[in-house]
Amino acid sequence: MEKIPEDAMMLLSFVNLKLRDYYKDIDEMCEDLGVCKDKIIEKLSSIDYEYDEGLNRFV
């Protein structure tokens, strides 16, 4: 299990980098890193970002 940032803005940057460079989608990333998809989505929605499947990033 990889440590992910607690701060929402740092998490946004971390997640979008991982999605852009290493993973085909959020499910693959969460499974590989051992993190909860729902927690990431909830944290990033608190700063008005949503996962866009077509772009494979939070916007």
C-alpha distance matrix in Angstrom:
0.0 3.8 6.6 9.0 12.7 14.5 17.8 18.8 20.5 17.8 15.3 18.1 18.5 14.8 14.5 17.9 17.4 14.4 16.6 19.7 18.6 16.0 15.9 18.8 17.7 15.4 14.6 13.5 11.3 9.6 9.4 8.1 5.3 4.7 6.9 10.5 13.2 15.9 14.5 14.3 17.7 19.1 18.2 19.6 22.6 23.5 24.5 26.2 23.8 23.3 21.5 24.2 23.6 26.5 25.3 21.5 20.9 21.4 25.1
3.8 0.0 3.8 6.2 9.8 12.3 15.3 16.4 17.7 14.7 12.5 15.4 15.3 11.6 11.9 15.3 14.5 11.9 14.6 17.4 16.3 14.2 14.7 18.0 17.1 14.8 15.0 13.8 10.8 9.9 10.8 8.9 5.4 6.8 7.7 11.4 13.4 16.2 14.4 13.4 16.9 18.5 16.9 17.9 21.3 22.0 22.5 24.4 22.0 21.9 20.3 22.9 22.7 25.3 23.6 20.1 19.0 19.5 23.0
6.6 3.8 0.0 3.8 6.8 9.0 12.1 13.8 15.3 12.2 10.6 13.9 14.1 10.7 11.8 15.3 14.8 13.0 15.8 18.5 17.8 16.4 17.0 20.2 18.9 16.2 16.9 16.4 13.0 11.8 13.5 12.2 8.5 9.3 8.7 11.8 13.9 16.0 13.5 12.5 16.3 17.2 15.0 16.4 19.8 20.0 20.4 22.7 20.8 21.3 20.3 23.3 23.7 26.4 24.4 21.1 19.4 19.1 22.4
9.0 6.2 3.8 0.0 3.8 6.5 9.1 10.3 11.7 8.9 6.8 10.2 10.7 7.7 8.6 12.3 12.3 11.0 13.6 16.2 16.2 15.3 15.6 18.6 17.0 14.1 15.5 15.5 11.9 10.8 13.5 12.6 9.0 10.1 8.3 10.7 12.0 13.9 11.2 9.6 13.2 14.2 11.8 12.8 16.3 16.6 16.7 19.0 17.1 17.8 17.1 20.1 20.9 23.6 21.5 18.3 16.2 15.6 18.7
12.7 9.8 6.8 3.8 0.0 3.8 5.6 7.5 8.7 6.0 5.0 8.8 9.4 7.5 9.3 12.4 12.7 12.6 15.0 17.2 17.6 17.5 18.0 20.8 19.1 16.2 18.1 18.4 14.8 13.8 16.9 16.2 12.7 13.8 11.4 13.0 13.9 15.1 12.0 10.2 13.5 13.9 10.7 11.5 15.2 14.7 14.4 17.2 15.8 17.3 17.3 20.5 21.9 24.4 22.0 19.3 16.6 15.3 17.9
14.5 12.3 9.0 6.5 3.8 0.0 3.8 6.2 8.8 7.4 6.6 10.1 11.7 10.6 11.7 14.8 15.8 15.8 17.7 20.1 20.9 20.7 20.8 23.3 21.0 17.7 19.5 20.4 17.0 15.4 18.5 18.5 15.0 15.2 12.3 13.1 14.1 14.3 10.8 9.8 12.9 12.2 8.8 10.7 13.8 12.6 13.0 16.1 15.5 17.2 17.9 21.3 23.1 25.8 23.7 21.1 18.2 16.3 18.5
17.8 15.3 12.1 9.1 5.6 3.8 0.0 3.8 5.7 5.3 6.0 8.6 10.2 10.4 11.9 14.2 15.4 16.2 17.9 19.8 21.0 21.5 21.7 24.0 21.8 18.8 21.1 22.1 18.7 17.6 21.0 21.0 17.6 18.3 15.3 15.7 16.0 15.9 12.6 11.0 13.3 12.6 8.8 9.6 12.7 11.1 10.5 14.0 13.7 16.2 17.4 20.7 22.9 25.3 22.9 20.8 17.5 15.2 16.8
18.8 16.4 13.8 10.3 7.5 6.2 3.8 0.0 3.8 5.5 4.9 6.1 8.8 9.7 10.3 12.1 14.1 15.1 16.1 18.0 19.8 20.4 20.1 22.0 19.5 16.5 19.1 20.6 17.4 16.4 20.1 20.5 17.5 18.2 14.9 14.7 14.1 13.9 11.1 8.9 10.4 9.9 6.2 6.1 9.2 8.0 7.1 10.3 9.9 12.5 13.9 17.2 19.7 22.1 19.8 18.0 14.6 11.8 13.2
20.5 17.7 15.3 11.7 8.7 8.8 5.7 3.8 0.0 3.8 5.3 5.0 6.5 8.7 10.0 10.8 12.5 14.4 15.4 16.5 18.4 19.7 19.9 21.8 19.8 17.4 20.4 21.5 18.2 18.0 21.7 21.6 18.8 20.2 17.2 17.4 16.5 16.7 14.3 11.6 12.7 12.9 9.5 8.0 11.0 10.3 7.9 10.7 10.0 13.0 14.4 17.1 19.8 21.6 18.8 17.4 13.8 11.3 12.1
17.8 14.7 12.2 8.9 6.0 7.4 5.3 5.5 3.8 0.0 3.8 5.4 5.2 6.1 8.6 10.0 10.7 12.3 14.2 15.4 16.5 17.6 18.3 20.8 19.2 16.8 19.7 20.2 16.6 16.6 20.1 19.5 16.4 18.2 15.6 16.6 16.2 17.2 14.5 11.7 13.8 14.5 11.0 10.1 13.6 13.2 11.4 14.1 12.7 15.2 15.7 18.4 20.5 22.4 19.5 17.6 14.2 12.6 14.2
15.3 12.5 10.6 6.8 5.0 6.6 6.0 4.9 5.3 3.8 0.0 3.8 5.4 5.0 5.9 8.4 9.8 10.4 11.9 13.9 15.3 15.7 15.8 18.1 16.1 13.4 16.1 16.9 13.4 13.1 16.6 16.4 13.5 15.0 12.2 13.0 12.4 13.5 11.1 8.1 10.4 11.5 8.4 7.7 11.5 11.7 10.8 13.0 11.1 12.8 12.9 15.9 17.8 20.0 17.5 15.2 12.1 10.5 12.9
18.1 15.4 13.9 10.2 8.8 10.1 8.6 6.1 5.0 5.4 3.8 0.0 3.8 5.5 5.3 6.0 8.5 10.0 10.5 12.0 14.1 15.1 15.0 16.7 14.8 12.6 15.8 16.8 13.6 13.9 17.7 17.6 15.3 17.0 14.2 14.6 13.0 14.1 12.4 8.9 10.0 11.6 9.1 6.7 10.1 11.1 9.3 10.8 8.3 10.2 10.4 13.0 15.3 17.1 14.4 12.6 9.1 7.2 9.2
18.5 15.3 14.1 10.7 9.4 11.7 10.2 8.8 6.5 5.2 5.4 3.8 0.0 3.8 5.6 5.4 6.1 8.6 10.0 10.5 12.1 13.7 14.5 16.7 15.6 14.0 17.4 17.5 14.2 15.3 18.7 17.9 15.6 18.1 15.9 17.0 15.6 17.3 15.6 12.0 13.5 15.3 12.7 10.5 13.9 14.7 12.5 13.9 11.5 13.2 12.9 14.8 16.8 18.1 14.9 13.3 10.0 9.2 11.0
14.8 11.6 10.7 7.7 7.5 10.6 10.4 9.7 8.7 6.1 5.0 5.5 3.8 0.0 3.8 5.6 5.3 6.3 8.7 10.0 10.7 11.5 12.5 15.2 14.2 12.4 15.3 15.1 11.4 12.5 15.7 14.5 12.1 14.7 12.9 14.7 13.9 16.1 14.4 11.0 13.2 15.3 12.9 11.5 15.1 16.1 14.7 16.2 13.6 14.6 13.6 15.8 17.0 18.7 15.8 13.4 10.8 10.7 13.4
14.5 11.9 11.8 8.6 9.3 11.7 11.9 10.3 10.0 8.6 5.9 5.3 5.6 3.8 0.0 3.8 5.4 5.1 6.1 8.5 10.0 10.2 10.0 12.3 10.7 8.7 11.9 12.0 8.7 9.7 13.2 12.7 10.8 13.2 11.1 12.3 10.9 13.2 12.3 8.6 10.4 13.2 11.5 9.8 13.2 15.0 14.0 14.8 11.7 11.9 10.3 12.5 13.5 15.5 13.0 10.2 7.8 8.1 11.3
17.9 15.3 15.3 12.3 12.4 14.8 14.2 12.1 10.8 10.0 8.4 6.0 5.4 5.6 3.8 0.0 3.8 5.5 5.0 5.9 8.5 9.9 9.9 11.5 10.5 9.6 13.3 13.3 10.5 12.4 15.7 15.1 13.8 16.5 14.6 15.5 13.4 15.7 15.2 11.4 12.2 15.1 13.7 11.1 14.0 16.1 14.4 14.6 11.1 11.3 9.6 10.9 12.1 13.3 10.2 8.1 5.4 6.5 9.2
17.4 14.5 14.8 12.3 12.7 15.8 15.4 14.1 12.5 10.7 9.8 8.5 6.1 5.3 5.4 3.8 0.0 3.8 5.5 5.1 6.0 8.0 9.5 11.9 12.0 11.6 14.9 14.0 11.0 13.4 16.2 14.7 13.5 16.7 15.6 17.3 15.8 18.4 17.7 14.0 15.4 18.3 16.6 14.3 17.5 19.3 17.5 18.1 14.8 15.2 13.3 14.2 14.9 15.7 12.5 10.5 8.6 10.3 12.7
14.4 11.9 13.0 11.0 12.6 15.8 16.2 15.1 14.4 12.3 10.4 10.0 8.6 6.3 5.1 5.5 3.8 0.0 3.8 5.5 5.4 5.3 6.5 9.6 9.7 9.2 12.0 10.6 7.5 10.2 12.7 11.0 10.1 13.4 12.8 14.9 13.6 16.7 16.3 12.9 14.7 17.8 16.5 14.8 18.0 20.0 18.9 19.5 16.0 15.7 13.3 14.4 14.3 15.6 13.1 10.1 9.3 11.3 14.4
16.6 14.6 15.8 13.6 15.0 17.7 17.9 16.1 15.4 14.2 11.9 10.5 10.0 8.7 6.1 5.0 5.5 3.8 0.0 3.8 5.7 5.7 4.9 6.7 6.5 6.9 10.1 9.2 7.1 10.1 12.6 11.7 11.7 14.6 13.7 14.9 12.8 15.8 16.2 12.8 13.6 17.1 16.5 14.3 16.9 19.5 18.5 18.3 14.6 13.5 10.6 11.1 10.6 11.9 9.6 6.4 6.3 9.2 12.3
19.7 17.4 18.5 16.2 17.2 20.1 19.8 18.0 16.5 15.4 13.9 12.0 10.5 10.0 8.5 5.9 5.1 5.5 3.8 0.0 3.8 6.1 6.8 8.0 9.1 10.4 13.5 12.3 10.6 13.8 16.1 14.8 14.9 18.1 17.3 18.7 16.5 19.3 19.6 16.0 16.6 20.1 19.2 16.6 19.1 21.7 20.0 19.7 16.0 15.3 12.6 12.2 11.9 12.0 9.1 7.2 7.2 10.4 12.7
18.6 16.3 17.8 16.2 17.6 20.9 21.0 19.8 18.4 16.5 15.3 14.1 12.1 10.7 10.0 8.5 6.0 5.4 5.7 3.8 0.0 3.8 6.5 8.8 10.8 12.1 14.7 12.6 10.7 14.3 15.9 13.8 14.1 17.6 17.6 19.6 18.0 21.3 21.3 17.9 19.1 22.5 21.4 19.2 22.0 24.4 22.9 22.9 19.3 18.7 15.9 15.8 15.1 15.3 12.6 10.6 10.8 13.9 16.3
16.0 14.2 16.4 15.3 17.5 20.7 21.5 20.4 19.7 17.6 15.7 15.1 13.7 11.5 10.2 9.9 8.0 5.3 5.7 6.1 3.8 0.0 3.8 7.1 9.1 10.4 12.2 9.5 8.0 11.6 12.7 10.4 11.2 14.7 15.3 17.5 16.2 19.7 20.0 17.0 18.5 21.9 21.2 19.5 22.3 24.8 23.8 23.9 20.2 19.2 16.1 16.4 15.1 15.8 13.9 11.0 11.9 14.9 17.9
15.9 14.7 17.0 15.6 18.0 20.8 21.7 20.1 19.9 18.3 15.8 15.0 14.5 12.5 10.0 9.9 9.5 6.5 4.9 6.8 6.5 3.8 0.0 3.8 5.5 7.3 8.8 6.3 5.7 9.5 10.4 9.2 10.6 13.6 13.9 15.4 13.7 17.2 18.1 15.3 16.3 19.9 19.8 18.2 20.6 23.4 22.8 22.5 18.8 17.2 13.7 13.9 12.1 13.3 12.0 8.7 10.4 13.4 16.6
18.8 18.0 20.2 18.6 20.8 23.3 24.0 22.0 21.8 20.8 18.1 16.7 16.7 15.2 12.3 11.5 11.9 9.6 6.7 8.0 8.8 7.1 3.8 0.0 3.8 7.2 8.5 6.8 7.9 11.1 11.9 11.6 13.5 15.9 15.9 16.8 14.4 17.6 19.2 16.6 16.7 20.5 20.9 19.1 20.9 24.1 23.6 22.7 18.9 16.7 13.0 12.3 9.7 10.5 10.1 7.2 10.1 13.5 16.3
17.7 17.1 18.9 17.0 19.1 21.0 21.8 19.5 19.8 19.2 16.1 14.8 15.6 14.2 10.7 10.5 12.0 9.7 6.5 9.1 10.8 9.1 5.5 3.8 0.0 3.8 5.5 5.6 6.5 8.9 10.3 11.0 12.5 14.2 13.6 13.8 11.0 14.0 15.9 13.4 13.1 16.9 17.7 16.0 17.5 20.8 20.7 19.7 16.1 13.5 9.8 9.8 7.3 9.4 9.4 5.9 8.4 11.1 14.2
15.4 14.8 16.2 14.1 16.2 17.7 18.8 16.5 17.4 16.8 13.4 12.6 14.0 12.4 8.7 9.6 11.6 9.2 6.9 10.4 12.1 10.4 7.3 7.2 3.8 0.0 3.8 5.5 5.0 6.1 8.5 9.9 10.4 11.7 10.3 10.2 7.3 10.4 12.1 9.7 9.8 13.5 14.3 13.0 14.7 17.8 18.1 17.5 14.0 11.7 8.3 9.7 8.3 11.4 11.0 7.3 8.2 9.8 13.4
14.6 15.0 16.9 15.5 18.1 19.5 21.1 19.1 20.4 19.7 16.1 15.8 17.4 15.3 11.9 13.3 14.9 12.0 10.1 13.5 14.7 12.2 8.8 8.5 5.5 3.8 0.0 3.8 5.4 5.2 6.1 8.5 10.0 10.3 9.7 9.4 7.1 10.3 12.5 11.2 11.4 14.8 16.1 15.6 17.0 20.0 20.9 20.3 17.1 14.5 11.2 12.6 10.5 13.7 14.1 10.5 11.9 13.4 16.9
13.5 13.8 16.4 15.5 18.4 20.4 22.1 20.6 21.5 20.2 16.9 16.8 17.5 15.1 12.0 13.3 14.0 10.6 9.2 12.3 12.6 9.5 6.3 6.8 5.6 5.5 3.8 0.0 3.8 5.6 5.2 6.1 8.5 9.8 10.4 11.4 9.9 13.5 15.1 13.5 14.4 17.8 18.6 17.9 19.8 22.7 23.2 22.8 19.4 17.1 13.8 14.7 12.4 14.9 14.9 11.2 12.9 15.1 18.6
11.3 10.8 13.0 11.9 14.8 17.0 18.7 17.4 18.2 16.6 13.4 13.6 14.2 11.4 8.7 10.5 11.0 7.5 7.1 10.6 10.7 8.0 5.7 7.9 6.5 5.0 5.4 3.8 0.0 3.8 5.5 5.2 6.0 8.2 8.3 9.9 8.8 12.6 13.3 11.1 12.8 16.1 16.1 15.5 17.9 20.4 20.7 20.9 17.5 15.9 12.8 14.4 13.0 15.5 14.7 10.8 11.5 13.3 17.0
9.6 9.9 11.8 10.8 13.8 15.4 17.6 16.4 18.0 16.6 13.1 13.9 15.3 12.5 9.7 12.4 13.4 10.2 10.1 13.8 14.3 11.6 9.5 11.1 8.9 6.1 5.2 5.6 3.8 0.0 3.8 5.5 5.2 5.6 4.9 6.3 5.9 9.7 10.3 9.0 11.0 13.9 14.2 14.4 16.7 18.9 19.8 20.3 17.3 15.6 13.1 15.4 14.3 17.4 16.9 13.1 13.2 14.1 17.9
9.4 10.8 13.5 13.5 16.9 18.5 21.0 20.1 21.7 20.1 16.6 17.7 18.7 15.7 13.2 15.7 16.2 12.7 12.6 16.1 15.9 12.7 10.4 11.9 10.3 8.5 6.1 5.2 5.5 3.8 0.0 3.8 5.6 5.1 6.7 8.2 8.6 12.1 13.2 12.5 14.4 17.0 17.7 18.1 20.2 22.5 23.6 23.9 20.9 19.0 16.2 18.1 16.4 19.4 19.3 15.5 16.3 17.6 21.3
8.1 8.9 12.2 12.6 16.2 18.5 21.0 20.5 21.6 19.5 16.4 17.6 17.9 14.5 12.7 15.1 14.7 11.0 11.7 14.8 13.8 10.4 9.2 11.6 11.0 9.9 8.5 6.1 5.2 5.5 3.8 0.0 3.8 5.6 8.0 10.7 11.3 15.0 15.4 14.2 16.5 19.2 19.2 19.4 22.0 24.1 24.7 25.3 22.1 20.6 17.8 19.5 17.9 20.4 19.7 15.9 16.6 18.3 22.1
5.3 5.4 8.5 9.0 12.7 15.0 17.6 17.5 18.8 16.4 13.5 15.3 15.6 12.1 10.8 13.8 13.5 10.1 11.7 14.9 14.1 11.2 10.6 13.5 12.5 10.4 10.0 8.5 6.0 5.2 5.6 3.8 0.0 3.8 5.6 9.0 10.3 13.7 13.2 12.0 14.9 17.3 16.7 17.2 20.1 21.7 22.4 23.4 20.6 19.6 17.3 19.6 18.7 21.4 20.2 16.5 16.3 17.3 21.1
4.7 6.8 9.3 10.1 13.8 15.2 18.3 18.2 20.2 18.2 15.0 17.0 18.1 14.7 13.2 16.5 16.7 13.4 14.6 18.1 17.6 14.7 13.6 15.9 14.2 11.7 10.3 9.8 8.2 5.6 5.1 5.6 3.8 0.0 3.8 6.9 9.3 12.2 11.9 11.8 14.7 16.5 16.4 17.6 20.1 21.6 22.9 24.0 21.4 20.3 18.2 20.8 19.9 23.0 22.3 18.5 18.4 18.9 22.7
6.9 7.7 8.7 8.3 11.4 12.3 15.3 14.9 17.2 15.6 12.2 14.2 15.9 12.9 11.1 14.6 15.6 12.8 13.7 17.3 17.6 15.3 13.9 15.9 13.6 10.3 9.7 10.4 8.3 4.9 6.7 8.0 5.6 3.8 0.0 3.8 6.3 9.0 8.1 8.1 11.2 12.8 12.6 14.0 16.5 17.9 19.3 20.4 18.1 17.2 15.6 18.6 18.2 21.5 20.7 17.0 16.3 16.3 19.9
10.5 11.4 11.8 10.7 13.0 13.1 15.7 14.7 17.4 16.6 13.0 14.6 17.0 14.7 12.3 15.5 17.3 14.9 14.9 18.7 19.6 17.5 15.4 16.8 13.8 10.2 9.4 11.4 9.9 6.3 8.2 10.7 9.0 6.9 3.8 0.0 3.8 5.5 5.4 6.6 8.8 10.1 10.9 12.7 14.4 15.9 17.9 18.7 16.7 15.4 14.1 17.3 17.1 20.7 20.3 16.9 16.2 15.6 19.0
13.2 13.4 13.9 12.0 13.9 14.1 16.0 14.1 16.5 16.2 12.4 13.0 15.6 13.9 10.9 13.4 15.8 13.6 12.8 16.5 18.0 16.2 13.7 14.4 11.0 7.3 7.1 9.9 8.8 5.9 8.6 11.3 10.3 9.3 6.3 3.8 0.0 3.8 5.5 5.2 6.2 8.6 10.0 10.8 12.1 14.4 16.1 16.3 13.9 12.1 10.5 13.6 13.4 17.1 16.9 13.6 13.1 12.5 15.9
15.9 16.2 16.0 13.9 15.1 14.3 15.9 13.9 16.7 17.2 13.5 14.1 17.3 16.1 13.2 15.7 18.4 16.7 15.8 19.3 21.3 19.7 17.2 17.6 14.0 10.4 10.3 13.5 12.6 9.7 12.1 15.0 13.7 12.2 9.0 5.5 3.8 0.0 3.8 5.5 5.1 6.0 8.5 9.9 10.3 12.3 14.8 14.9 13.3 11.6 11.1 14.4 14.8 18.6 18.6 15.8 14.9 13.4 16.3
14.5 14.4 13.5 11.2 12.0 10.8 12.6 11.1 14.3 14.5 11.1 12.4 15.6 14.4 12.3 15.2 17.7 16.3 16.2 19.6 21.3 20.0 18.1 19.2 15.9 12.1 12.5 15.1 13.3 10.3 13.2 15.4 13.2 11.9 8.1 5.4 5.5 3.8 0.0 3.8 5.5 5.1 6.0 8.5 9.8 10.8 13.2 14.3 13.0 12.4 12.5 16.2 17.1 20.7 20.1 17.2 15.6 13.8 16.6
14.3 13.4 12.5 9.6 10.2 9.8 11.0 8.9 11.6 11.7 8.1 8.9 12.0 11.0 8.6 11.4 14.0 12.9 12.8 16.0 17.9 17.0 15.3 16.6 13.4 9.7 11.2 13.5 11.1 9.0 12.5 14.2 12.0 11.8 8.1 6.6 5.2 5.5 3.8 0.0 3.8 5.5 5.2 6.1 8.4 10.0 11.4 12.4 10.4 10.0 9.7 13.4 14.6 17.9 16.9 14.0 12.1 10.3 13.3
17.7 16.9 16.3 13.2 13.5 12.9 13.3 10.4 12.7 13.8 10.4 10.0 13.5 13.2 10.4 12.2 15.4 14.7 13.6 16.6 19.1 18.5 16.3 16.7 13.1 9.8 11.4 14.4 12.8 11.0 14.4 16.5 14.9 14.7 11.2 8.8 6.2 5.1 5.5 3.8 0.0 3.8 5.6 5.3 6.0 8.7 10.3 10.2 8.3 7.0 7.3 11.0 12.5 15.9 15.3 13.0 11.2 8.9 11.5
19.1 18.5 17.2 14.2 13.9 12.2 12.6 9.9 12.9 14.5 11.5 11.6 15.3 15.3 13.2 15.1 18.3 17.8 17.1 20.1 22.5 21.9 19.9 20.5 16.9 13.5 14.8 17.8 16.1 13.9 17.0 19.2 17.3 16.5 12.8 10.1 8.6 6.0 5.1 5.5 3.8 0.0 3.8 5.5 5.1 6.4 9.3 9.8 9.3 9.0 10.5 14.2 16.0 19.3 18.7 16.7 14.6 11.8 13.7
18.2 16.9 15.0 11.8 10.7 8.8 8.8 6.2 9.5 11.0 8.4 9.1 12.7 12.9 11.5 13.7 16.6 16.5 16.5 19.2 21.4 21.2 19.8 20.9 17.7 14.3 16.1 18.6 16.1 14.2 17.7 19.2 16.7 16.4 12.6 10.9 10.0 8.5 6.0 5.2 5.6 3.8 0.0 3.8 5.5 5.3 7.4 9.3 8.9 9.9 11.5 15.3 17.4 20.5 19.2 17.1 14.4 11.5 13.3
19.6 17.9 16.4 12.8 11.5 10.7 9.6 6.1 8.0 10.1 7.7 6.7 10.5 11.5 9.8 11.1 14.3 14.8 14.3 16.6 19.2 19.5 18.2 19.1 16.0 13.0 15.6 17.9 15.5 14.4 18.1 19.4 17.2 17.6 14.0 12.7 10.8 9.9 8.5 6.1 5.3 5.5 3.8 0.0 3.8 5.2 5.5 6.6 5.3 6.9 8.7 12.2 14.9 17.5 16.0 14.3 11.3 8.0 9.5
22.6 21.3 19.8 16.3 15.2 13.8 12.7 9.2 11.0 13.6 11.5 10.1 13.9 15.1 13.2 14.0 17.5 18.0 16.9 19.1 22.0 22.3 20.6 20.9 17.5 14.7 17.0 19.8 17.9 16.7 20.2 22.0 20.1 20.1 16.5 14.4 12.1 10.3 9.8 8.4 6.0 5.1 5.5 3.8 0.0 3.8 5.3 4.7 4.9 5.9 8.9 12.1 15.0 17.6 16.6 15.5 12.8 9.3 9.9
23.5 22.0 20.0 16.6 14.7 12.6 11.1 8.0 10.3 13.2 11.7 11.1 14.7 16.1 15.0 16.1 19.3 20.0 19.5 21.7 24.4 24.8 23.4 24.1 20.8 17.8 20.0 22.7 20.4 18.9 22.5 24.1 21.7 21.6 17.9 15.9 14.4 12.3 10.8 10.0 8.7 6.4 5.3 5.2 3.8 0.0 3.8 5.5 7.4 9.5 12.5 15.7 18.7 21.3 20.0 18.9 15.9 12.3 12.6
24.5 22.5 20.4 16.7 14.4 13.0 10.5 7.1 7.9 11.4 10.8 9.3 12.5 14.7 14.0 14.4 17.5 18.9 18.5 20.0 22.9 23.8 22.8 23.6 20.7 18.1 20.9 23.2 20.7 19.8 23.6 24.7 22.4 22.9 19.3 17.9 16.1 14.8 13.2 11.4 10.3 9.3 7.4 5.5 5.3 3.8 0.0 3.8 5.8 9.1 12.2 15.0 18.4 20.4 18.6 17.9 14.5 10.8 10.4
26.2 24.4 22.7 19.0 17.2 16.1 14.0 10.3 10.7 14.1 13.0 10.8 13.9 16.2 14.8 14.6 18.1 19.5 18.3 19.7 22.9 23.9 22.5 22.7 19.7 17.5 20.3 22.8 20.9 20.3 23.9 25.3 23.4 24.0 20.4 18.7 16.3 14.9 14.3 12.4 10.2 9.8 9.3 6.6 4.7 5.5 3.8 0.0 3.8 6.7 10.3 12.6 16.1 17.9 16.5 16.4 13.3 9.5 8.3
23.8 22.0 20.8 17.1 15.8 15.5 13.7 9.9 10.0 12.7 11.1 8.3 11.5 13.6 11.7 11.1 14.8 16.0 14.6 16.0 19.3 20.2 18.8 18.9 16.1 14.0 17.1 19.4 17.5 17.3 20.9 22.1 20.6 21.4 18.1 16.7 13.9 13.3 13.0 10.4 8.3 9.3 8.9 5.3 4.9 7.4 5.8 3.8 0.0 3.8 6.9 9.3 12.7 14.6 13.0 12.6 9.5 5.7 5.2
23.3 21.9 21.3 17.8 17.3 17.2 16.2 12.5 13.0 15.2 12.8 10.2 13.2 14.6 11.9 11.3 15.2 15.7 13.5 15.3 18.7 19.2 17.2 16.7 13.5 11.7 14.5 17.1 15.9 15.6 19.0 20.6 19.6 20.3 17.2 15.4 12.1 11.6 12.4 10.0 7.0 9.0 9.9 6.9 5.9 9.5 9.1 6.7 3.8 0.0 3.8 6.3 9.5 11.9 11.1 10.5 8.2 5.2 5.6
21.5 20.3 20.3 17.1 17.3 17.9 17.4 13.9 14.4 15.7 12.9 10.4 12.9 13.6 10.3 9.6 13.3 13.3 10.6 12.6 15.9 16.1 13.7 13.0 9.8 8.3 11.2 13.8 12.8 13.1 16.2 17.8 17.3 18.2 15.6 14.1 10.5 11.1 12.5 9.7 7.3 10.5 11.5 8.7 8.9 12.5 12.2 10.3 6.9 3.8 0.0 3.8 6.2 9.0 8.4 7.1 5.7 4.3 6.4
24.2 22.9 23.3 20.1 20.5 21.3 20.7 17.2 17.1 18.4 15.9 13.0 14.8 15.8 12.5 10.9 14.2 14.4 11.1 12.2 15.8 16.4 13.9 12.3 9.8 9.7 12.6 14.7 14.4 15.4 18.1 19.5 19.6 20.8 18.6 17.3 13.6 14.4 16.2 13.4 11.0 14.2 15.3 12.2 12.1 15.7 15.0 12.6 9.3 6.3 3.8 0.0 3.8 5.5 5.5 5.6 5.6 5.9 6.7
23.6 22.7 23.7 20.9 21.9 23.1 22.9 19.7 19.8 20.5 17.8 15.3 16.8 17.0 13.5 12.1 14.9 14.3 10.6 11.9 15.1 15.1 12.1 9.7 7.3 8.3 10.5 12.4 13.0 14.3 16.4 17.9 18.7 19.9 18.2 17.1 13.4 14.8 17.1 14.6 12.5 16.0 17.4 14.9 15.0 18.7 18.4 16.1 12.7 9.5 6.2 3.8 0.0 3.8 5.5 4.7 7.0 8.7 10.3
26.5 25.3 26.4 23.6 24.4 25.8 25.3 22.1 21.6 22.4 20.0 17.1 18.1 18.7 15.5 13.3 15.7 15.6 11.9 12.0 15.3 15.8 13.3 10.5 9.4 11.4 13.7 14.9 15.5 17.4 19.4 20.4 21.4 23.0 21.5 20.7 17.1 18.6 20.7 17.9 15.9 19.3 20.5 17.5 17.6 21.3 20.4 17.9 14.6 11.9 9.0 5.5 3.8 0.0 3.8 5.6 8.2 10.4 11.0
25.3 23.6 24.4 21.5 22.0 23.7 22.9 19.8 18.8 19.5 17.5 14.4 14.9 15.8 13.0 10.2 12.5 13.1 9.6 9.1 12.6 13.9 12.0 10.1 9.4 11.0 14.1 14.9 14.7 16.9 19.3 19.7 20.2 22.3 20.7 20.3 16.9 18.6 20.1 16.9 15.3 18.7 19.2 16.0 16.6 20.0 18.6 16.5 13.0 11.1 8.4 5.5 5.5 3.8 0.0 3.8 5.4 8.1 8.7
21.5 20.1 21.1 18.3 19.3 21.1 20.8 18.0 17.4 17.6 15.2 12.6 13.3 13.4 10.2 8.1 10.5 10.1 6.4 7.2 10.6 11.0 8.7 7.2 5.9 7.3 10.5 11.2 10.8 13.1 15.5 15.9 16.5 18.5 17.0 16.9 13.6 15.8 17.2 14.0 13.0 16.7 17.1 14.3 15.5 18.9 17.9 16.4 12.6 10.5 7.1 5.6 4.7 5.6 3.8 0.0 3.8 7.2 9.4
20.9 19.0 19.4 16.2 16.6 18.2 17.5 14.6 13.8 14.2 12.1 9.1 10.0 10.8 7.8 5.4 8.6 9.3 6.3 7.2 10.8 11.9 10.4 10.1 8.4 8.2 11.9 12.9 11.5 13.2 16.3 16.6 16.3 18.4 16.3 16.2 13.1 14.9 15.6 12.1 11.2 14.6 14.4 11.3 12.8 15.9 14.5 13.3 9.5 8.2 5.7 5.6 7.0 8.2 5.4 3.8 0.0 3.8 6.3
21.4 19.5 19.1 15.6 15.3 16.3 15.2 11.8 11.3 12.6 10.5 7.2 9.2 10.7 8.1 6.5 10.3 11.3 9.2 10.4 13.9 14.9 13.4 13.5 11.1 9.8 13.4 15.1 13.3 14.1 17.6 18.3 17.3 18.9 16.3 15.6 12.5 13.4 13.8 10.3 8.9 11.8 11.5 8.0 9.3 12.3 10.8 9.5 5.7 5.2 4.3 5.9 8.7 10.4 8.1 7.2 3.8 0.0 3.8
25.1 23.0 22.4 18.7 17.9 18.5 16.8 13.2 12.1 14.2 12.9 9.2 11.0 13.4 11.3 9.2 12.7 14.4 12.3 12.7 16.3 17.9 16.6 16.3 14.2 13.4 16.9 18.6 17.0 17.9 21.3 22.1 21.1 22.7 19.9 19.0 15.9 16.3 16.6 13.3 11.5 13.7 13.3 9.5 9.9 12.6 10.4 8.3 5.2 5.6 6.4 6.7 10.3 11.0 8.7 9.4 6.3 3.8 0.0
